[in-house]
């Protein structure tokens, strides 16, 4: 159940990152949302939580770090996709 919750949380964070950056079409790319959300949540959320001194707990600093991490992963994904299309 925890794994399902983490995947759902990552998907929502990834979708939020796409909404903040603007979608490339009319729909959310759910594959990108899941990957960016999970990777961004792990890296960004963990780093910000540890820097803020919260440890590994569910706090606002971790959620903010997760969104920032997902935005960075989404930007890198879009950049690499546009570069390979040339």
N, C-alpha and C positions, 0 to 999 in steps of 0.2 A: 504494500500500500504506500510505503514511503517513496519508492521509486516512481510510482505513478504520480504522486503528488509533486515530486521534483520535476518530472517531465512536463506536467501541466503548468507549474510555476515558470519553468524555462520558456515554455511556449508563450505564455502571457507576457513575460518580460521581453521576449523577442518581437512579439507583435507590437508592444508599446514602443520599442526602438524604431520599428518601421513606421509607426504613426508619427513619431517625433521627427524623423528624417524625411518623411513624405514617401508615399508608396510609388513604385515605378509603374504601376498599372492601377487598375481600379480595385484590385484585391490584394490581400496580404499573402505573401509567399510563405506558406506554413512550414516548408522544409527549412528555409532560411531562418524563420522565427524560432523553430525548435533548436537548431544548431547554434545560432547566435545567442539565444536565451540561455542554453545550458553552458556553453563555453564562457559567455560573458558573465553569467551568474557565478560560475565557479571562480574565475580569475578575478573579476572586478569586485564581487561581493566578498570574497575571502580576503583580498588585499585591503579593502576599505575597512572591513570589520576588524582586522588585526591592527591596522594603523590607528583606528579610533579607540582601540583598547577594549572593544566589546567581546573579544574572543570569538569563538565559533558559536554564536547564538543568533537567533532571528531578531534582528534589530533594524531600525530605520536606516542606519548607516550601511548595512549590508544590502538592503533593497536599492538604495540610491547607487551604490557601487555596482550592483547587478545591472541596473539600467544603463549606466555609463559604460560598463564592459560590453553589454549587448550592442550599444550604439557603435562602439569601436569595431567590434567584430562585423557588424552589418556594413559599415563603411569599407572595411578591408575586403569583404566579400564582393560588394558592388564594384570596387576599384579593380579587383582581379578579374571579375567577369567582363567588365568593359574593356579591359586591357587585352584579354584573350579574344574578344570579338573583332579586334582590329586586324 
